[in-house]
Amino acid sequence: MKQYLLSVHMVEGQEPPAAETMKQMYTDVEALNSRIQAEGAWVFAGGLYPPTSATVVRLDGGRVRTTDGPFAETKEHLGGFWVIKAEDLDAALAWAAKATEACLAPVEVRPFQEEPAQ
């Protein structure tokens, strides 16, 4: 089976959901996580702190430097993700549909590159 990244995108400056909505989102995501695990598609998942907590590490003139993040100057940021196993893109998209309903945010689906043949 291939692995897919289901990434949740958040938009900076948007009002956070009401407390009751957030509580329901956490409940729905936990239920989805349990279902992904039960169906054998789970690899791992995680939520991320806001982009203001990021540190960027880069090579600059032969030296490694660190700076406050985020790396990209954009209003849209990665808020969390799942790495799943799925038979094909259609199966991954089906999980993404469930994910976007659970977390109430857009979910991007991208396949991982396959290992080169030895």
ZATI-720389 format. One record per residue: y, z, x of N, C-alpha, C, O, CB in turn. Coordinates in steps of 0.001 Angstrom, whole numbers, padded with zeros to 6 digits, always signed. Glycine has a CB too. Layout:
YZXYZXYZXYZXYZX/...
//
This chain:
-001188+000000+000843+000000+000000+000000+001240+000000+000881+001253+000580+001967+000004+001219-000955/+002263-000650+000398+003535-000667+001109+004318+000606+000802+004084+001274-000205+004359-001917+000728/+005243+000920+001687+006150+002035+001438+007519+001480+001075+007961+000459+001603+006242+002975+002675/+008176+002180+000161+009499+001789-000309+010433+002983-000250+010030+004123-000477+009432+001222-001742/+011689+002697+000061+012745+003705+000013+013469+003544-001318+013988+002470-001625+013740+003566+001229/+013501+004606-002098+014298+004641-003320+015495+005522-003003+015363+006745-002943+013468+005183-004570/+016653+004925-002801+017823+005706-002393+018786+005872-003561+019100+004921-004275+018538+005033-001206/+019242+007103-003732+020159+007470-004805+021581+007374-004271+021902+007954-003233+019855+008905-005347/+022422+006651-004973+023794+006452-004519+024772+007252-005360+024697+007272-006588+024160+004976-004560/+025690+007909-004668+026722+008711-005304+028075+008088-004972+028242+007486-003911+026652+010203-004837/+029034+008232-005878+030369+007681-005662+031330+008832-005423+031490+009716-006264+030829+006812-006874/+031966+008803-004257+032924+009838-003877+034070+009868-004877+034559+008823-005305+033458+009598-002447/+034494+011070-005244+035633+011216-006133+035267+011245-007612+036109+011574-008447+036589+010111-005889/+034023+010906-007950+033616+011010-009347+033486+012469-009728+033080+013308-008924+032291+010266-009597/+033834+012751-010951+033670+014120-011445+032193+014473-011446+031372+013670-011888+034276+014282-012868/+031839+015652-010965+030426+016048-011041+030037+016242-012513+030875+016568-013354+030166+017361-010219/+028762+016038-012800+028306+016263-014177+028516+017716-014595+028609+018609-013753+026822+015885-014320/+028586+017935-015883+028708+019290-016422+027487+020101-015991+026433+019541-015689+028843+019269-017983/+027639+021412-015966+026574+022309-015499+025275+022095-016280+024199+022086-015683+027021+023772-015624/+025355+021927-017570+024154+021723-018389+023477+020400-018040+022250+020313-018008+024510+021755-019887/+024278+019378-017781+023732+018073-017382+023052+018180-016028+021970+017627-015833+024844+017002-017335/+023676+018889-015087+023075+019077-013758+021743+019818-013872+020772+019460-013206+024039+019855-012827/+021700+020833-014704+020469+021592-014891+019364+020674-015407+018227+020739-014939+020696+022769-015867/+019699+019822-016370+018716+018890-016910+018284+017871-015861+017111+017503-015803+019282+018175-018134/+019228+017409-015027+018897+016465-013956+017886+017085-012996+016904+016438-012632+020171+016039-013191/+018114+018320-012585+017179+018990-011671+015795+019109-012311+014778+018891-011652+017711+020392-011281/+015764+019452-013582+014492+019554-014301+013793+018200-014349+012590+018107-014103+014718+020085-015728/+014554+017149-014667+013979+015813-014776+013496+015288-013422+012439+014662-013343+015002+014854-015369/+014256+015536-012367+013842+015089-011031+012588+015836-010593+011685+015234-010012+014980+015301-010001/+012519+017124-010859+011322+017895-010491+010100+017376-011242+009011+017287-010676+011529+019399-010787/+010279+017036-012504+009172+016467-013284+008746+015118-012708+007555+014823-012615+009577+016309-014769/+009727+014302-012324+009417+013011-011715+008689+013211-010389+007711+012517-010113+010701+012189-011503/+009152+014144-009571+008481+014425-008292+007014+014800-008528+006124+014325-007823+009211+015568-007531/+006776+015639-009508+005399+016045-009821+004559+014851-010254+003387+014747-009893+005390+017117-010922/+005154+013956-011024+004418+012777-011491+004116+011825-010331+003010+011293-010236+005220+012041-012584/+005093+011610-009453+004876+010747-008289+003745+011316-007433+002879+010575-006967+006180+010607-007449/+003757+012633-007228+002704+013280-006442+001354+013136-007127+000364+012795-006478+003028+014764-006223/+001302+013390-008430+000035+013336-009161-000571+011936-009152-001792+011785-009171+000239+013797-010594/+000283+010912-009124-000213+009539-009146-000452+008966-007747-000789+007791-007604+000761+008661-009890/-000275+009805-006709-000588+009397-005346+000424+008484-004690+000119+007850-003680-001882+008735-005334/+001629+008403-005246+002661+007539-004677+003614+008294-003742+004441+007675-003073+003454+006887-005794/+003504+009596-003693+004434+010443-002933+004221+010304-001430+003090+010377-000948+004274+011908-003344/+005313+010102-000691+005307+010246+000764+006198+011441+001093+005720+012433+001642+005807+008924+001491/+007486+011358+000763+008381+012510+000809+009696+012157+000139+009955+010996-000176+008619+012971+002263/+010522+013168-000074+011809+012968-000740+012757+014071-000314+012338+015082+000250+011649+012946-002287/+014038+013873-000587+015012+014907-000283+016391+014565-000794+016764+013398-000911+015067+015144+001192/+017133+015602-001095+018544+015459-001455+019385+015724-000213+018961+016436+000697+018938+016430-002619/+020558+015156-000187+021422+015289+000980+022709+016034+000631+023208+015951-000491+021751+013911+001556/+023232+016760+001614+024550+017364+001456+025596+016255+001449+025284+015125+001823+024837+018398+002590/+026825+016544+001037+027869+015510+000985+028122+014887+002364+027811+015493+003390+029175+016106+000435/+028688+013679+002380+028962+012976+003634+029853+013757+004595+029809+013516+005802+029601+011657+003337/+030651+014679+004089+031514+015474+004968+030702+016351+005909+031240+016853+006896+032456+016341+004141/+029416+016547+005624+028566+017366+006496+027903+016537+007597+027199+017086+008443+027495+018069+005669/+028124+015216+007592+027441+014324+008536+028040+014396+009936+029225+014679+010111+027497+012891+008032/+027192+014133+010928+027600+013955+012315+027035+012617+012774+025859+012327+012553+027103+015143+013231/+027860+011813+013406+027442+010496+013894+027208+010584+015398+028062+011079+016134+028511+009400+013558/+026064+010109+015852+025717+010076+017272+025680+008609+017675+024973+007811+017060+024335+010799+017564/+026449+008249+018722+026499+006848+019138+026626+006735+020651+027066+007660+021333+027668+006127+018455/+026228+005582+021149+026382+005259+022560+027749+004620+022736+028077+003644+022062+025239+004312+023067/+028546+005174+023643+029915+004697+023855+030144+004589+025356+030326+005601+026033+030973+005655+023186/+030137+003359+025881+030354+003169+027307+029290+003832+028161+029587+004329+029247+031697+003695+027690/+028055+003845+027684+026960+004440+028437+026797+005932+028233+025872+006530+028783+027153+004174+029870/+027668+006543+027459+027571+007977+027178+027290+008193+025701+027763+007443+024847+028866+008712+027595/+026534+009205+025422+026270+009561+024030+027388+010472+023545+027709+011479+024177+024878+010252+023874/+027969+010104+022421+029072+010885+021845+028739+011243+020398+028034+010511+019703+030418+010093+021918/+029257+012369+019974+029108+012768+018579+030489+012899+017951+031438+013365+018582+028317+014101+018458/+030578+012481+016704+031822+012604+015950+031481+013073+014540+030346+012939+014083+032609+011247+015919/+032469+013618+013871+032272+013978+012480+032003+012713+011687+032566+011657+011975+033497+014740+011917/+031143+012822+010689+030794+011669+009867+031664+011618+008635+032619+012385+008519+029322+011708+009471/+031363+010763+007747+030206+009875+007747+030435+008651+008623+031560+008384+009047+029879+009441+006329/+029362+007907+008895+029459+006713+009716+030272+005636+009006+031191+005064+009592+028065+006187+010060/+029941+005362+007758+030617+004297+007006+031827+004859+006270+031763+005932+005671+029643+003630+006005/+032920+004126+006323+034125+004480+005570+034016+003800+004219+034436+002655+004049+035445+004053+006329/+033457+004505+003275+033217+003936+001954+033239+005032+000912+033122+006211+001245+031880+003182+001911/+033388+004657-000336+033361+005644-001415+031957+005904-001920+031716+006919-002575+034232+005188-002558/+031016+005001-001627+029635+005185-002053+028810+005721-000887+028911+005232+000238+029039+003856-002584/+027999+006727-001174+027206+007375-000142+025801+007641-000651+025557+007709-001855+027867+008679+000312/+024893+007787+000284+023528+008159-000029+023506+009623-000441+023967+010492+000299+022586+007902+001177/+022972+009889-001618+022928+011258-002117+021557+011898-001998+021435+013123-001978+023362+011287-003541/+020535+011075-001920+019175+011570-001806+018231+010383-001808+018667+009237-001919+018834+012557-002954/+016940+010654-001687+016005+009543-001580+014580+009988-001855+014252+011173-001807+016094+008909-000206/+013758+009013-002141+012306+009166-002183+011738+008111-001252+012285+007012-001160+011732+009023-003652/+010669+008417-000572+009844+007422+000103+008527+007454-000651+007863+008487-000734+009663+007720+001674/+008158+006289-001204+006953+006219-002020+006014+005145-001492+006407+004284-000705+007308+005942-003485/+004768+005211-001939+003805+004147-001701+003620+003429-003026+003476+004068-004068+002437+004700-001137/+003623+002091-002988+003429+001312-004204+002693+000028-003870+002804-000489-002758+004778+001004-004886/+001951-000479-004820+001187-001711-004628+002094-002897-004325+001755-003752-003507+000349-002007-005862/+003258-002947-004992+004157-004083-004832+005560-003691-005296+005794-002564-005733+003638-005314-005623/+006488-004644-005192+007871-004371-005569+007982-003998-007039+008767-003115-007384+008749-005578-005271/+007228-004639-007906+007301-004313-009331+006943-002855-009588+007589-002186-010395+006376-005224-010131/+005920-002367-008908+005530-000958-009065+006627-000036-008522+006906+001005-009117+004185-000680-008337/+007244-000405-007409+008342+000394-006850+009541+000396-007797+010202+001420-007969+008758-000149-005462/+009816-000751-008405+010929-000835-009360+010668+000017-010596+011603+000568-011178+011167-002290-009773/+009418+000127-010996+009075+000986-012135+009372+002451-011806+009893+003181-012649+007582+000814-012517/+009043+002883-010581+009384+004247-010166+010896+004416-010099+011418+005463-010485+008748+004578-008798/+011609+003397-009614+013075+003483-009520+013706+003612-010901+014704+004314-011063+013642+002247-008798/+013134+002945-011894+013654+003062-013258+013538+004511-013735+014457+005042-014359+012892+002109-014222/+012412+005138-013438+012230+006546-013805+013199+007433-013011+013735+008407-013540+010763+006988-013553/+013413+007086-011747+014301+007880-010890+015747+007817-011375+016430+008840-011416+014217+007391-009440/+016216+006626-011743+017604+006513-012190+017817+007250-013505+018901+007780-013752+017999+005041-012343/+016780+007288-014357+016879+008061-015592+016916+009559-015290+017635+010307-015953+015701+007735-016527/+016150+009996-014301+016073+011426-013977+017344+011931-013309+017835+013008-013646+014879+011695-013072/+017884+011159-012364+019031+011663-011593+020371+011121-012080+021418+011512-011564+018858+011316-010136/+020352+010221-013069+021576+009681-013676+022498+009024-012650+023720+009137-012741+022328+010786-014397/+021905+008340-011681+022680+007642-010649+021948+006359-010282+020743+006245-010504+022895+008546-009385/+022674+005388-009716+022003+004162-009281+020973+004446-008195+021174+005313-007344+023025+003149-008775/+019866+003702-008234+018799+003851-007245+018505+002477-006656+018152+001545-007379+017509+004483-007882/+018654+002359-005347+018361+001118-004629+016926+001175-004121+016468+002220-003658+019362+000896-003448/+016220+000054-004207+014835-000039-003746+014771-000985-002559+015232-002124-002639+013893-000521-004886/+014194-000509-001450+014033-001352-000263+012676-001102+000360+012271+000046+000542+015153-001085+000764/+011966-002183+000691+010668-002005+001355+010870-001659+002829+011835-002088+003460+009803-003282+001216/+009936-000875+003357+009928-000623+004798+009331-001835+005486+008478-002518+004920+009128+000674+005150/+009772-002102+006694+009185-003175+007487+007750-002792+007834+007441-001622+008062+010021-003448+008777/+006889-003789+007869+005506-003521+008220+005378-003493+009730+006137-004149+010443+004561-004574+007605/+004403-002723+010213+004143-002632+011639+003659-003977+012141+002851-004623+011474+003111-001527+011949/+004136-004421+013311+003622-005692+013845+002133-005595+014179+001643-004544+014593+004414-006103+015100/+001438-006689+013994+000002-006719+014305-000201-006504+015798+000580-006997+016612-000638-008066+013858/-001249-005770+016157-001526-005478+017571-002191-006641+018230-002501-006582+019420-002394-004241+017717/
//
